[in-house]
Amino acid sequence: MKLILALSGILLVAGCASVPPQVASNDTRLVCDQGKMQRVQAQAISTGAQVYWLRCPQIERDQAKI
């Protein structure tokens, strides 16, 4: 009986475990537009607002000044 409870507990924990993190590939052509992010941040500071980025504005890698 203890063995059955232990195995069912292990299965329950294994079923609820989080998915291991995955690393995104870097072969994408889009990067964050740092210039636009800095302009928006400066405008937000001047107006007293706060900016929270969920997704950064995108720009093609060829146009980025890295």
PDB file of N, CA, C and O in Angstrom, chain B, residues numbered from 101:
ATOM      1  N   MET B 101       0.822  -1.185   0.000  1.00  0.00           N
ATOM      2  CA  MET B 101       0.000   0.000   0.000  1.00  0.00           C
ATOM      3  C   MET B 101       0.878   1.266   0.000  1.00  0.00           C
ATOM      4  O   MET B 101       0.610   2.222  -0.727  1.00  0.00           O
ATOM      5  N   LYS B 102       1.942   1.246   0.843  1.00  0.00           N
ATOM      6  CA  LYS B 102       2.837   2.394   0.882  1.00  0.00           C
ATOM      7  C   LYS B 102       3.543   2.576  -0.459  1.00  0.00           C
ATOM      8  O   LYS B 102       3.793   3.699  -0.898  1.00  0.00           O
ATOM      9  N   LEU B 103       3.857   1.462  -1.095  1.00  0.00           N
ATOM     10  CA  LEU B 103       4.519   1.536  -2.395  1.00  0.00           C
ATOM     11  C   LEU B 103       3.603   2.179  -3.427  1.00  0.00           C
ATOM     12  O   LEU B 103       4.049   3.002  -4.226  1.00  0.00           O
ATOM     13  N   ILE B 104       2.346   1.814  -3.415  1.00  0.00           N
ATOM     14  CA  ILE B 104       1.377   2.386  -4.362  1.00  0.00           C
ATOM     15  C   ILE B 104       1.224   3.884  -4.106  1.00  0.00           C
ATOM     16  O   ILE B 104       1.196   4.669  -5.054  1.00  0.00           O
ATOM     17  N   LEU B 105       1.125   4.289  -2.849  1.00  0.00           N
ATOM     18  CA  LEU B 105       1.006   5.712  -2.532  1.00  0.00           C
ATOM     19  C   LEU B 105       2.264   6.482  -2.928  1.00  0.00           C
ATOM     20  O   LEU B 105       2.181   7.604  -3.427  1.00  0.00           O
ATOM     21  N   ALA B 106       3.417   5.878  -2.704  1.00  0.00           N
ATOM     22  CA  ALA B 106       4.670   6.541  -3.073  1.00  0.00           C
ATOM     23  C   ALA B 106       4.774   6.704  -4.585  1.00  0.00           C
ATOM     24  O   ALA B 106       5.154   7.771  -5.067  1.00  0.00           O
ATOM     25  N   LEU B 107       4.443   5.666  -5.330  1.00  0.00           N
ATOM     26  CA  LEU B 107       4.501   5.748  -6.789  1.00  0.00           C
ATOM     27  C   LEU B 107       3.488   6.747  -7.339  1.00  0.00           C
ATOM     28  O   LEU B 107       3.799   7.497  -8.264  1.00  0.00           O
ATOM     29  N   SER B 108       2.291   6.763  -6.783  1.00  0.00           N
ATOM     30  CA  SER B 108       1.292   7.721  -7.263  1.00  0.00           C
ATOM     31  C   SER B 108       1.710   9.148  -6.912  1.00  0.00           C
ATOM     32  O   SER B 108       1.441  10.072  -7.680  1.00  0.00           O
ATOM     33  N   GLY B 109       2.359   9.340  -5.770  1.00  0.00           N
ATOM     34  CA  GLY B 109       2.868  10.664  -5.423  1.00  0.00           C
ATOM     35  C   GLY B 109       3.956  11.120  -6.365  1.00  0.00           C
ATOM     36  O   GLY B 109       3.996  12.285  -6.759  1.00  0.00           O
ATOM     37  N   ILE B 110       4.837  10.212  -6.728  1.00  0.00           N
ATOM     38  CA  ILE B 110       5.910  10.535  -7.668  1.00  0.00           C
ATOM     39  C   ILE B 110       5.327  10.894  -9.035  1.00  0.00           C
ATOM     40  O   ILE B 110       5.773  11.848  -9.672  1.00  0.00           O
ATOM     41  N   LEU B 111       4.340  10.136  -9.478  1.00  0.00           N
ATOM     42  CA  LEU B 111       3.709  10.430 -10.768  1.00  0.00           C
ATOM     43  C   LEU B 111       2.992  11.777 -10.739  1.00  0.00           C
ATOM     44  O   LEU B 111       2.996  12.510 -11.729  1.00  0.00           O
ATOM     45  N   LEU B 112       2.383  12.096  -9.615  1.00  0.00           N
ATOM     46  CA  LEU B 112       1.685  13.369  -9.491  1.00  0.00           C
ATOM     47  C   LEU B 112       2.678  14.527  -9.561  1.00  0.00           C
ATOM     48  O   LEU B 112       2.435  15.516 -10.252  1.00  0.00           O
ATOM     49  N   VAL B 113       3.778  14.404  -8.858  1.00  0.00           N
ATOM     50  CA  VAL B 113       4.795  15.457  -8.879  1.00  0.00           C
ATOM     51  C   VAL B 113       5.423  15.558 -10.259  1.00  0.00           C
ATOM     52  O   VAL B 113       5.654  16.663 -10.750  1.00  0.00           O
ATOM     53  N   ALA B 114       5.702  14.436 -10.888  1.00  0.00           N
ATOM     54  CA  ALA B 114       6.302  14.454 -12.227  1.00  0.00           C
ATOM     55  C   ALA B 114       5.342  15.052 -13.245  1.00  0.00           C
ATOM     56  O   ALA B 114       5.770  15.726 -14.182  1.00  0.00           O
ATOM     57  N   GLY B 115       4.058  14.812 -13.069  1.00  0.00           N
ATOM     58  CA  GLY B 115       3.069  15.366 -13.996  1.00  0.00           C
ATOM     59  C   GLY B 115       2.911  16.862 -13.857  1.00  0.00           C
ATOM     60  O   GLY B 115       2.548  17.532 -14.824  1.00  0.00           O
ATOM     61  N   CYS B 116       3.172  17.408 -12.680  1.00  0.00           N
ATOM     62  CA  CYS B 116       3.023  18.837 -12.434  1.00  0.00           C
ATOM     63  C   CYS B 116       4.338  19.600 -12.571  1.00  0.00           C
ATOM     64  O   CYS B 116       4.360  20.817 -12.389  1.00  0.00           O
ATOM     65  N   ALA B 117       5.412  18.922 -12.882  1.00  0.00           N
ATOM     66  CA  ALA B 117       6.704  19.594 -12.993  1.00  0.00           C
ATOM     67  C   ALA B 117       6.695  20.543 -14.179  1.00  0.00           C
ATOM     68  O   ALA B 117       6.034  20.293 -15.187  1.00  0.00           O
ATOM     69  N   SER B 118       7.434  21.631 -14.048  1.00  0.00           N
ATOM     70  CA  SER B 118       7.482  22.606 -15.131  1.00  0.00           C
ATOM     71  C   SER B 118       8.330  22.080 -16.282  1.00  0.00           C
ATOM     72  O   SER B 118       9.159  21.186 -16.115  1.00  0.00           O
ATOM     73  N   VAL B 119       8.097  22.658 -17.445  1.00  0.00           N
ATOM     74  CA  VAL B 119       8.838  22.287 -18.640  1.00  0.00           C
ATOM     75  C   VAL B 119      10.225  22.918 -18.543  1.00  0.00           C
ATOM     76  O   VAL B 119      10.339  24.072 -18.132  1.00  0.00           O
ATOM     77  N   PRO B 120      11.266  22.202 -18.904  1.00  0.00           N
ATOM     78  CA  PRO B 120      12.607  22.799 -18.835  1.00  0.00           C
ATOM     79  C   PRO B 120      12.713  23.989 -19.778  1.00  0.00           C
ATOM     80  O   PRO B 120      12.126  23.968 -20.861  1.00  0.00           O
ATOM     81  N   PRO B 121      13.453  25.028 -19.386  1.00  0.00           N
ATOM     82  CA  PRO B 121      13.558  26.215 -20.239  1.00  0.00           C
ATOM     83  C   PRO B 121      14.266  25.881 -21.547  1.00  0.00           C
ATOM     84  O   PRO B 121      15.154  25.029 -21.599  1.00  0.00           O
ATOM     85  N   GLN B 122      13.847  26.574 -22.600  1.00  0.00           N
ATOM     86  CA  GLN B 122      14.432  26.357 -23.912  1.00  0.00           C
ATOM     87  C   GLN B 122      15.158  27.622 -24.340  1.00  0.00           C
ATOM     88  O   GLN B 122      14.687  28.731 -24.089  1.00  0.00           O
ATOM     89  N   VAL B 123      16.274  27.457 -24.969  1.00  0.00           N
ATOM     90  CA  VAL B 123      17.060  28.585 -25.447  1.00  0.00           C
ATOM     91  C   VAL B 123      16.596  28.924 -26.857  1.00  0.00           C
ATOM     92  O   VAL B 123      16.491  28.052 -27.720  1.00  0.00           O
ATOM     93  N   ALA B 124      16.322  30.211 -27.073  1.00  0.00           N
ATOM     94  CA  ALA B 124      15.891  30.647 -28.397  1.00  0.00           C
ATOM     95  C   ALA B 124      17.083  30.668 -29.345  1.00  0.00           C
ATOM     96  O   ALA B 124      18.208  30.961 -28.940  1.00  0.00           O
ATOM     97  N   SER B 125      16.829  30.359 -30.590  1.00  0.00           N
ATOM     98  CA  SER B 125      17.910  30.392 -31.569  1.00  0.00           C
ATOM     99  C   SER B 125      18.212  31.840 -31.941  1.00  0.00           C
ATOM    100  O   SER B 125      17.315  32.683 -31.938  1.00  0.00           O
ATOM    101  N   ASN B 126      19.445  32.124 -32.254  1.00  0.00           N
ATOM    102  CA  ASN B 126      19.872  33.479 -32.588  1.00  0.00           C
ATOM    103  C   ASN B 126      19.957  33.722 -34.079  1.00  0.00           C
ATOM    104  O   ASN B 126      20.590  34.687 -34.507  1.00  0.00           O
ATOM    105  N   ASP B 127      19.338  32.877 -34.876  1.00  0.00           N
ATOM    106  CA  ASP B 127      19.416  33.050 -36.312  1.00  0.00           C
ATOM    107  C   ASP B 127      18.293  33.941 -36.852  1.00  0.00           C
ATOM    108  O   ASP B 127      18.103  34.031 -38.065  1.00  0.00           O
ATOM    109  N   THR B 128      17.555  34.592 -35.962  1.00  0.00           N
ATOM    110  CA  THR B 128      16.475  35.460 -36.405  1.00  0.00           C
ATOM    111  C   THR B 128      17.043  36.757 -36.966  1.00  0.00           C
ATOM    112  O   THR B 128      18.126  37.189 -36.571  1.00  0.00           O
ATOM    113  N   ARG B 129      16.321  37.368 -37.874  1.00  0.00           N
ATOM    114  CA  ARG B 129      16.766  38.605 -38.491  1.00  0.00           C
ATOM    115  C   ARG B 129      16.287  39.824 -37.712  1.00  0.00           C
ATOM    116  O   ARG B 129      16.678  40.945 -38.036  1.00  0.00           O
ATOM    117  N   LEU B 130      15.444  39.635 -36.686  1.00  0.00           N
ATOM    118  CA  LEU B 130      14.910  40.758 -35.938  1.00  0.00           C
ATOM    119  C   LEU B 130      15.645  40.925 -34.613  1.00  0.00           C
ATOM    120  O   LEU B 130      15.955  39.945 -33.937  1.00  0.00           O
ATOM    121  N   VAL B 131      15.920  42.172 -34.251  1.00  0.00           N
ATOM    122  CA  VAL B 131      16.530  42.510 -32.975  1.00  0.00           C
ATOM    123  C   VAL B 131      15.734  43.669 -32.380  1.00  0.00           C
ATOM    124  O   VAL B 131      14.926  44.290 -33.071  1.00  0.00           O
ATOM    125  N   CYS B 132      15.962  43.960 -31.106  1.00  0.00           N
ATOM    126  CA  CYS B 132      15.279  45.074 -30.451  1.00  0.00           C
ATOM    127  C   CYS B 132      15.805  46.406 -30.984  1.00  0.00           C
ATOM    128  O   CYS B 132      17.009  46.572 -31.178  1.00  0.00           O
ATOM    129  N   ASP B 133      14.900  47.346 -31.218  1.00  0.00           N
ATOM    130  CA  ASP B 133      15.259  48.687 -31.666  1.00  0.00           C
ATOM    131  C   ASP B 133      15.623  49.514 -30.433  1.00  0.00           C
ATOM    132  O   ASP B 133      14.752  50.124 -29.812  1.00  0.00           O
ATOM    133  N   GLN B 134      16.903  49.534 -30.082  1.00  0.00           N
ATOM    134  CA  GLN B 134      17.367  50.207 -28.871  1.00  0.00           C
ATOM    135  C   GLN B 134      17.137  51.715 -28.934  1.00  0.00           C
ATOM    136  O   GLN B 134      16.830  52.333 -27.915  1.00  0.00           O
ATOM    137  N   GLY B 135      17.280  52.309 -30.110  1.00  0.00           N
ATOM    138  CA  GLY B 135      17.066  53.749 -30.256  1.00  0.00           C
ATOM    139  C   GLY B 135      15.645  54.148 -29.910  1.00  0.00           C
ATOM    140  O   GLY B 135      15.423  55.112 -29.177  1.00  0.00           O
ATOM    141  N   LYS B 136      14.684  53.408 -30.439  1.00  0.00           N
ATOM    142  CA  LYS B 136      13.280  53.706 -30.154  1.00  0.00           C
ATOM    143  C   LYS B 136      12.967  53.473 -28.678  1.00  0.00           C
ATOM    144  O   LYS B 136      12.205  54.230 -28.076  1.00  0.00           O
ATOM    145  N   MET B 137      13.552  52.431 -28.097  1.00  0.00           N
ATOM    146  CA  MET B 137      13.311  52.163 -26.685  1.00  0.00           C
ATOM    147  C   MET B 137      13.844  53.309 -25.823  1.00  0.00           C
ATOM    148  O   MET B 137      13.202  53.693 -24.846  1.00  0.00           O
ATOM    149  N   GLN B 138      15.006  53.859 -26.171  1.00  0.00           N
ATOM    150  CA  GLN B 138      15.568  54.974 -25.416  1.00  0.00           C
ATOM    151  C   GLN B 138      14.726  56.232 -25.569  1.00  0.00           C
ATOM    152  O   GLN B 138      14.551  56.976 -24.604  1.00  0.00           O
ATOM    153  N   ARG B 139      14.194  56.487 -26.785  1.00  0.00           N
ATOM    154  CA  ARG B 139      13.338  57.658 -26.992  1.00  0.00           C
ATOM    155  C   ARG B 139      12.047  57.554 -26.184  1.00  0.00           C
ATOM    156  O   ARG B 139      11.611  58.528 -25.571  1.00  0.00           O
ATOM    157  N   VAL B 140      11.442  56.369 -26.186  1.00  0.00           N
ATOM    158  CA  VAL B 140      10.207  56.170 -25.425  1.00  0.00           C
ATOM    159  C   VAL B 140      10.477  56.315 -23.928  1.00  0.00           C
ATOM    160  O   VAL B 140       9.678  56.912 -23.206  1.00  0.00           O
ATOM    161  N   GLN B 141      11.593  55.774 -23.467  1.00  0.00           N
ATOM    162  CA  GLN B 141      11.953  55.863 -22.051  1.00  0.00           C
ATOM    163  C   GLN B 141      12.185  57.321 -21.642  1.00  0.00           C
ATOM    164  O   GLN B 141      11.744  57.741 -20.572  1.00  0.00           O
ATOM    165  N   ALA B 142      12.877  58.094 -22.490  1.00  0.00           N
ATOM    166  CA  ALA B 142      13.132  59.503 -22.189  1.00  0.00           C
ATOM    167  C   ALA B 142      11.824  60.292 -22.128  1.00  0.00           C
ATOM    168  O   ALA B 142      11.645  61.135 -21.249  1.00  0.00           O
ATOM    169  N   GLN B 143      10.916  60.018 -23.058  1.00  0.00           N
ATOM    170  CA  GLN B 143       9.619  60.698 -23.057  1.00  0.00           C
ATOM    171  C   GLN B 143       8.818  60.322 -21.816  1.00  0.00           C
ATOM    172  O   GLN B 143       8.140  61.169 -21.235  1.00  0.00           O
ATOM    173  N   ALA B 144       8.890  59.067 -21.411  1.00  0.00           N
ATOM    174  CA  ALA B 144       8.165  58.622 -20.226  1.00  0.00           C
ATOM    175  C   ALA B 144       8.713  59.295 -18.971  1.00  0.00           C
ATOM    176  O   ALA B 144       7.947  59.666 -18.082  1.00  0.00           O
ATOM    177  N   ILE B 145      10.022  59.452 -18.894  1.00  0.00           N
ATOM    178  CA  ILE B 145      10.627  60.120 -17.729  1.00  0.00           C
ATOM    179  C   ILE B 145      10.192  61.578 -17.672  1.00  0.00           C
ATOM    180  O   ILE B 145       9.914  62.102 -16.593  1.00  0.00           O
ATOM    181  N   SER B 146      10.132  62.240 -18.837  1.00  0.00           N
ATOM    182  CA  SER B 146       9.749  63.655 -18.851  1.00  0.00           C
ATOM    183  C   SER B 146       8.282  63.855 -18.477  1.00  0.00           C
ATOM    184  O   SER B 146       7.921  64.910 -17.956  1.00  0.00           O
ATOM    185  N   THR B 147       7.443  62.874 -18.729  1.00  0.00           N
ATOM    186  CA  THR B 147       6.028  62.987 -18.367  1.00  0.00           C
ATOM    187  C   THR B 147       5.707  62.333 -17.030  1.00  0.00           C
ATOM    188  O   THR B 147       4.578  62.430 -16.550  1.00  0.00           O
ATOM    189  N   GLY B 148       6.679  61.676 -16.429  1.00  0.00           N
ATOM    190  CA  GLY B 148       6.459  61.035 -15.130  1.00  0.00           C
ATOM    191  C   GLY B 148       5.790  59.670 -15.230  1.00  0.00           C
ATOM    192  O   GLY B 148       5.258  59.165 -14.241  1.00  0.00           O
ATOM    193  N   ALA B 149       5.812  59.072 -16.413  1.00  0.00           N
ATOM    194  CA  ALA B 149       5.189  57.756 -16.609  1.00  0.00           C
ATOM    195  C   ALA B 149       6.242  56.666 -16.451  1.00  0.00           C
ATOM    196  O   ALA B 149       7.443  56.933 -16.485  1.00  0.00           O
ATOM    197  N   GLN B 150       5.776  55.449 -16.281  1.00  0.00           N
ATOM    198  CA  GLN B 150       6.671  54.299 -16.214  1.00  0.00           C
ATOM    199  C   GLN B 150       6.413  53.416 -17.424  1.00  0.00           C
ATOM    200  O   GLN B 150       5.273  53.262 -17.864  1.00  0.00           O
ATOM    201  N   VAL B 151       7.471  52.843 -17.952  1.00  0.00           N
ATOM    202  CA  VAL B 151       7.371  51.988 -19.132  1.00  0.00           C
ATOM    203  C   VAL B 151       7.759  50.569 -18.731  1.00  0.00           C
ATOM    204  O   VAL B 151       8.810  50.353 -18.127  1.00  0.00           O
ATOM    205  N   TYR B 152       6.908  49.605 -19.069  1.00  0.00           N
ATOM    206  CA  TYR B 152       7.193  48.188 -18.862  1.00  0.00           C
ATOM    207  C   TYR B 152       7.124  47.519 -20.227  1.00  0.00           C
ATOM    208  O   TYR B 152       6.066  47.490 -20.855  1.00  0.00           O
ATOM    209  N   TRP B 153       8.234  46.988 -20.681  1.00  0.00           N
ATOM    210  CA  TRP B 153       8.289  46.368 -22.002  1.00  0.00           C
ATOM    211  C   TRP B 153       7.883  44.902 -21.896  1.00  0.00           C
ATOM    212  O   TRP B 153       8.527  44.126 -21.190  1.00  0.00           O
ATOM    213  N   LEU B 154       6.826  44.528 -22.587  1.00  0.00           N
ATOM    214  CA  LEU B 154       6.469  43.124 -22.721  1.00  0.00           C
ATOM    215  C   LEU B 154       7.196  42.518 -23.910  1.00  0.00           C
ATOM    216  O   LEU B 154       7.703  41.398 -23.841  1.00  0.00           O
ATOM    217  N   ARG B 155       7.240  43.264 -24.986  1.00  0.00           N
ATOM    218  CA  ARG B 155       8.014  42.894 -26.176  1.00  0.00           C
ATOM    219  C   ARG B 155       8.671  44.160 -26.677  1.00  0.00           C
ATOM    220  O   ARG B 155       8.036  45.212 -26.745  1.00  0.00           O
ATOM    221  N   CYS B 156       9.914  44.062 -27.021  1.00  0.00           N
ATOM    222  CA  CYS B 156      10.616  45.248 -27.502  1.00  0.00           C
ATOM    223  C   CYS B 156      10.215  45.531 -28.948  1.00  0.00           C
ATOM    224  O   CYS B 156       9.844  44.616 -29.683  1.00  0.00           O
ATOM    225  N   PRO B 157      10.290  46.808 -29.358  1.00  0.00           N
ATOM    226  CA  PRO B 157      10.031  47.113 -30.768  1.00  0.00           C
ATOM    227  C   PRO B 157      11.097  46.446 -31.641  1.00  0.00           C
ATOM    228  O   PRO B 157      12.283  46.481 -31.315  1.00  0.00           O
ATOM    229  N   GLN B 158      10.677  45.853 -32.727  1.00  0.00           N
ATOM    230  CA  GLN B 158      11.578  45.054 -33.564  1.00  0.00           C
ATOM    231  C   GLN B 158      12.106  45.870 -34.736  1.00  0.00           C
ATOM    232  O   GLN B 158      11.429  46.755 -35.259  1.00  0.00           O
ATOM    233  N   ILE B 159      13.315  45.552 -35.128  1.00  0.00           N
ATOM    234  CA  ILE B 159      13.940  46.121 -36.313  1.00  0.00           C
ATOM    235  C   ILE B 159      14.763  45.008 -36.954  1.00  0.00           C
ATOM    236  O   ILE B 159      15.258  44.119 -36.261  1.00  0.00           O
ATOM    237  N   GLU B 160      14.907  45.056 -38.270  1.00  0.00           N
ATOM    238  CA  GLU B 160      15.703  44.027 -38.940  1.00  0.00           C
ATOM    239  C   GLU B 160      17.177  44.189 -38.588  1.00  0.00           C
ATOM    240  O   GLU B 160      17.665  45.305 -38.413  1.00  0.00           O
ATOM    241  N   ARG B 161      17.867  43.085 -38.487  1.00  0.00           N
ATOM    242  CA  ARG B 161      19.278  43.082 -38.070  1.00  0.00           C
ATOM    243  C   ARG B 161      20.128  43.938 -39.026  1.00  0.00           C
ATOM    244  O   ARG B 161      21.098  44.555 -38.587  1.00  0.00           O
ATOM    245  N   ASP B 162      19.786  43.986 -40.305  1.00  0.00           N
ATOM    246  CA  ASP B 162      20.572  44.754 -41.268  1.00  0.00           C
ATOM    247  C   ASP B 162      20.484  46.259 -40.998  1.00  0.00           C
ATOM    248  O   ASP B 162      21.430  46.993 -41.285  1.00  0.00           O
ATOM    249  N   GLN B 163      19.371  46.719 -40.455  1.00  0.00           N
ATOM    250  CA  GLN B 163      19.162  48.135 -40.209  1.00  0.00           C
ATOM    251  C   GLN B 163      19.654  48.570 -38.846  1.00  0.00           C
ATOM    252  O   GLN B 163      19.771  49.769 -38.591  1.00  0.00           O
ATOM    253  N   ALA B 164      19.945  47.628 -37.961  1.00  0.00           N
ATOM    254  CA  ALA B 164      20.367  47.952 -36.606  1.00  0.00           C
ATOM    255  C   ALA B 164      21.793  48.490 -36.599  1.00  0.00           C
ATOM    256  O   ALA B 164      22.656  48.005 -37.330  1.00  0.00           O
ATOM    257  N   LYS B 165      22.024  49.477 -35.782  1.00  0.00           N
ATOM    258  CA  LYS B 165      23.362  50.049 -35.620  1.00  0.00           C
ATOM    259  C   LYS B 165      23.979  49.428 -34.385  1.00  0.00           C
ATOM    260  O   LYS B 165      23.913  49.985 -33.289  1.00  0.00           O
ATOM    261  N   ILE B 166      24.579  48.270 -34.579  1.00  0.00           N
ATOM    262  CA  ILE B 166      25.134  47.511 -33.444  1.00  0.00           C
ATOM    263  C   ILE B 166      26.570  47.877 -33.235  1.00  0.00           C
ATOM    264  O   ILE B 166      27.217  47.349 -32.330  1.00  0.00           O
TER     265      ILE B 166
END
